[in-house]
Amino acid sequence: MTLRVVIIGLGNMGRSHALAHHAAEDAEIVGLVSRSRPDLPADLQGYPWFSDVDEALALKPDLVVVATYSDSHAALAIKAMEAGAHVFVEKPLATNVADAQAVVEKARATGRKLAVGYILRHHPSWQRLIAEARALGGPYVFRMNLNQQSKGAEWQTHKALMDTTAPIVDCGVHYVDVWCQITDAKPVAVHGMGLRLSDEIAPDMYNYGQFQVIFDDGSVGWYEAGWGPMMSETAFFVKDVVSPNGSVSITDADKTDSADIDGHTKVGGLLVHRQDGDEMIALDEEPGHQELCDAEQAYLRRAIVEDIDLTRHMEDAVRSLAICLAADESVRTGQRVTL
């Protein structure tokens, strides 16, 4: 079965998802959508281009990929499902919980498959980290961050993202989603803090943030994200999970460029510490960013053809987003947020 695909949004992620479908034997790209005609890689230059979403949806695609800025994700996902398409939407699913829930409800009502761009779910090394952490047993301490010393084009991209979404939301949903896969507990409270470190962003936006989460099994989590040319590259990539029985840590010491998108998913090795000794797990030949995008799209195509139940995937997408948006609310109000 060959699925007809439309891609909406042709920035970095949209192009990667388009290339994934271009290379797939069970997919046919029938339209690329962006507000202005982009400078595309050679492999994508022959496909029909549209500036109007409705014109592309009139082609009746089986699958629509939404890779625009965050504030349009929910509306475009719902529009695509109403047009009869299954949907892949980049993270975050929406910019508020109500819109995220509305997208999930539309998927349930229409019977369409909905997948969200949590790329780490398709990375074998992160799957191993989750499995090792679950084997240790909770309650857990999650210690994670991703600070990016972005300059030039990367800083321009980050500033554009911050027109609608803070770093702790845009990046945080990935790692909070990992927490939710490790512990099945419900989050109960979030406290966040942040700081605006640049006059180049909106007065009501901050480019550094940190938050703490408490779960109902006693687990606690800490996450930190900062973007911009002022950010330090010292300890910018910390990934630890601690339990009463030991810990699991990413040990890759070769990360030298915090703005390198391939480095954001790379694990390299895991150190599993138990009270009776340590185990170093080497994770060689990890997939790169494009290979992970290929895997994301292949999984959704398989979910469509084989009718795989994506209920837990959708629920986790809303839960992780709710936590990060609560952190953003806490930063802005200075108050702890109860979930």
Secondary structure as UniProt FT lines:
FT   STRAND          3..8
FT   HELIX           12..22
FT   TURN            25..26
FT   STRAND          27..33
FT   HELIX           42..44
FT   TURN            45..46
FT   STRAND          49..50
FT   HELIX           53..57
FT   TURN            58..59
FT   STRAND          63..66
FT   HELIX           70..72
FT   HELIX           73..82
FT   TURN            83..84
FT   STRAND          86..89
FT   HELIX           97..110
FT   STRAND          114..116
FT   HELIX           119..122
FT   HELIX           124..136
FT   STRAND          141..148
FT   HELIX           152..161
FT   TURN            162..164
FT   HELIX           167..170
FT   HELIX           172..182
FT   STRAND          187..195
FT   TURN            199..200
FT   TURN            203..204
FT   STRAND          208..215
FT   TURN            216..217
FT   STRAND          220..227
FT   TURN            229..230
FT   TURN            234..235
FT   STRAND          239..243
FT   TURN            244..245
FT   STRAND          246..250
FT   TURN            258..259
FT   HELIX           261..264
FT   STRAND          269..274
FT   TURN            275..276
FT   STRAND          277..282
FT   HELIX           289..306
FT   HELIX           311..333
FT   STRAND          337..338
//
